């Protein structure tokens, strides 16, 4: 079972000035601005940012993607907040994203007071995908670290402990290709805070209630275990037979251990290959 931190009602451990499910989407604004946490501003565009996430959710999410202890530079000559791409091998920052950053394009990721809208903004953001969790681990993704942190915090606040959580699979949606927060808010497969990945191919969530969907437990405690969890899913997340690109994607996900790196890899791979929606036949297999 989890520790007492996981089951305390409300947010006695680490209070925030704003509603906790709003604060979690604002806790790493300093990384979007290329600053250290100890040099971070308390406000951005008039809203409170960079608060400590309650209930240890930030630290637990970090352990899903990065090793504990003192960080070590894993890629020489890349002390940068911009993510490296596993798909291309180069920087993930594109000219459009750079322009958006310069123009304050991540304001939409933090400005709203509506937690569900903030979740939808992060879930569909291209700008957030350009940043890593840490310059020491440049293949990690800030976007998916924040989404994983929010999913954990949401479940912890509901009284769940880490060892009660599952990775669950639902079908993808063509609307996900639009990268629109409004589309995510209107989606029938996106669950506020719990959904950590949404694409035309597949939708993934971290939840204590898997229902009848393909699912696998995350494990006893936070660890870089994505490949293990992906391999334990109770059903194939998407059809791979006869489709080489999907076979390649599935094979890579069975070896990538960092959660934020793996989720970002799916996003880039699907966009790069232009994969279609999950087949209607998949919905009939119990994904609905």
FENBELTA-V697289 format. One record per backbone hydrogen bond with DSSP energy under -0.5 kcal/mol. NH is the residue of the N-H (numbers start at 0). CO is the residue of the C=O. Records with the same first field share a line. If there is no record, write none. Layout:
NH: CO  CO
This chain:
5: 2
6: 2  3
7: 3
11: 8
13: 11
21: 18
22: 18
23: 19
24: 21
25: 22
26: 22  23
28: 25
30: 27
31: 27
32: 28
33: 30
34: 29
38: 35
39: 36
43: 46
46: 43
48: 41
49: 25
54: 12
55: 52
56: 53
59: 55
60: 56
61: 57
62: 58
63: 59  60
64: 60  61
65: 61
73: 135
77: 74
79: 77
82: 129
83: 137
84: 89
88: 84
91: 82
97: 93
98: 94
99: 95
100: 96
101: 97
102: 98
103: 100
104: 99
106: 103
108: 105
109: 106
110: 106
114: 112
117: 113
118: 114
119: 115
120: 116
121: 117
122: 118
123: 119
124: 121
129: 126
130: 127
131: 80
133: 136
136: 133
139: 136
141: 130
142: 127  130
144: 140
145: 141
146: 142
147: 143
148: 144
149: 145
150: 146
151: 147
152: 148
153: 149
154: 150
155: 151
156: 152
157: 153
158: 155
159: 154
163: 160
164: 161
165: 206
166: 215
167: 165  204
168: 213
169: 202
171: 200
172: 198
175: 172
176: 173
177: 174
178: 175
183: 179
184: 180
185: 181
186: 182  183
191: 189
193: 191
194: 190
195: 203
196: 203
198: 201
202: 169
203: 196
204: 167
205: 193
206: 165  204
212: 209
215: 166
217: 164
224: 222
225: 256
226: 255
228: 224
229: 225
230: 226
231: 227  228
232: 228  229
233: 214
242: 239
243: 241
246: 242
247: 243
248: 244
249: 245
250: 246
251: 247
252: 248
253: 249
254: 251
255: 251
256: 254
258: 63
261: 257
262: 258
263: 259
264: 260
265: 261
266: 262
267: 263
268: 264
269: 265
270: 266
271: 267
272: 268
273: 269
274: 269
277: 199
281: 278
282: 278  279
283: 279
284: 281
285: 282
286: 281  282
287: 282
